[in-house]
Amino acid sequence: MNSSVSFAANLAIDFFVSMGMVIGGSLLGGLGALLFHTSPLSIMLRLSEQLKIWAMVSTLGGTMDTLKVLETGFLQRDLYPVGKQLTYLVVAFIGCQVGALLIRWLAADSEIPWP
């Protein structure tokens, strides 16, 4: 992450980037489905689920950097960077989930687990 940006700002950026990747990829995939006379809603729903892991990985800049920080933190018994990386992972995951839920809501999927 960029060191000139605060931790909270990085969390917000990670959340919205991962959410935006799921939403944008799903919407553009639905547009592509329209061009070939395929059901855009089913394509969008499928893409929103498939893009979650890729959005999370790309939001964090690749898994190797994150794994390296986790390894170094555990081996040197410095848990502060480990906690930061785990927080980034959780926030990116939540962003992906929110993006997928918004696509499901947009597609009016009846299986949305609203409270």
C-alpha positions as CSV (number, residue, x, y, z in Angstrom):
1,M,0.0,0.0,0.0
2,N,1.0,3.6,-0.5
3,S,2.7,4.8,2.7
4,S,1.7,8.5,2.1
5,V,-2.0,7.5,2.5
6,S,-3.4,6.7,6.0
7,F,-4.4,3.2,7.0
8,A,-8.2,4.2,7.0
9,A,-7.9,5.7,3.5
10,N,-6.2,2.5,2.3
11,L,-9.0,0.4,3.7
12,A,-11.6,2.6,2.0
13,I,-9.7,2.4,-1.3
14,D,-9.4,-1.3,-1.1
15,F,-13.1,-1.7,-0.3
16,F,-14.3,0.4,-3.2
17,V,-11.7,-1.0,-5.7
18,S,-12.7,-4.6,-5.0
19,M,-16.4,-3.7,-5.1
20,G,-16.0,-1.7,-8.3
21,M,-14.1,-4.5,-10.0
22,V,-17.0,-7.0,-9.3
23,I,-19.7,-4.5,-10.3
24,G,-17.9,-3.2,-13.4
25,G,-16.8,-6.6,-14.7
26,S,-20.3,-8.0,-14.2
27,L,-22.0,-5.0,-15.9
28,L,-19.6,-5.1,-18.9
29,G,-20.0,-8.8,-19.1
30,G,-23.8,-8.3,-19.2
31,L,-23.3,-5.8,-22.0
32,G,-21.2,-8.4,-23.9
33,A,-24.0,-10.9,-23.4
34,L,-26.5,-8.5,-24.9
35,L,-24.3,-8.2,-28.0
36,F,-24.6,-11.9,-28.6
37,H,-28.2,-12.3,-27.6
38,T,-27.5,-14.2,-24.4
39,S,-29.3,-13.6,-21.1
40,P,-27.4,-10.7,-19.6
41,L,-28.8,-11.3,-16.1
42,S,-27.6,-14.8,-15.8
43,I,-24.2,-13.8,-17.2
44,M,-24.0,-11.0,-14.7
45,L,-24.9,-13.2,-11.8
46,R,-22.3,-15.8,-12.8
47,L,-19.6,-13.2,-13.4
48,S,-20.3,-11.5,-10.0
49,E,-19.5,-14.8,-8.3
50,Q,-16.5,-15.7,-10.4
51,L,-14.9,-12.2,-10.2
52,K,-14.8,-12.0,-6.4
53,I,-11.5,-13.8,-5.9
54,W,-9.8,-12.0,-8.8
55,A,-11.0,-8.7,-7.6
56,M,-9.7,-9.4,-4.1
57,V,-6.3,-10.6,-5.3
58,S,-5.8,-7.6,-7.7
59,T,-7.0,-5.1,-5.1
60,L,-4.2,-6.3,-2.8
61,G,-1.6,-6.0,-5.5
62,G,-1.0,-9.7,-5.9
63,T,-0.9,-12.4,-3.3
64,M,2.9,-12.7,-3.1
65,D,3.4,-9.3,-1.4
66,T,0.7,-10.1,1.2
67,L,2.0,-13.6,1.8
68,K,5.6,-12.2,2.2
69,V,4.4,-9.6,4.8
70,L,2.4,-12.3,6.7
71,E,5.5,-14.7,6.7
72,T,7.9,-12.0,7.8
73,G,5.5,-10.8,10.5
74,F,5.0,-14.3,11.9
75,L,8.7,-15.3,11.8
76,Q,9.9,-12.0,13.4
77,R,7.0,-12.1,15.9
78,D,5.9,-8.6,14.7
79,L,2.1,-9.0,14.6
80,Y,1.3,-5.4,13.7
81,P,2.0,-5.9,9.9
82,V,0.2,-9.2,10.1
83,G,-2.9,-7.5,11.5
84,K,-2.8,-4.8,8.9
85,Q,-2.6,-7.3,6.1
86,L,-5.4,-9.4,7.5
87,T,-7.5,-6.3,7.8
88,Y,-6.8,-5.4,4.2
89,L,-7.8,-9.0,3.2
90,V,-11.1,-8.8,5.2
91,V,-12.0,-5.3,3.8
92,A,-11.3,-6.4,0.2
93,F,-13.4,-9.5,0.8
94,I,-16.3,-7.4,2.2
95,G,-16.0,-5.1,-0.9
96,C,-16.3,-8.1,-3.2
97,Q,-19.3,-9.5,-1.3
98,V,-21.1,-6.1,-1.4
99,G,-20.4,-5.8,-5.1
100,A,-21.8,-9.3,-5.7
101,L,-24.9,-8.5,-3.6
102,L,-25.5,-5.3,-5.5
103,I,-25.4,-7.2,-8.8
104,R,-27.8,-9.8,-7.4
105,W,-30.1,-7.0,-6.3
106,L,-29.9,-5.4,-9.7
107,A,-30.7,-8.7,-11.3
108,A,-33.6,-9.1,-8.9
109,D,-32.4,-12.5,-7.8
110,S,-34.8,-14.0,-5.3
111,E,-32.0,-15.7,-3.3
112,I,-30.6,-12.5,-1.8
113,P,-30.2,-13.0,2.0
114,W,-31.6,-9.7,3.1
115,P,-32.1,-9.5,6.9
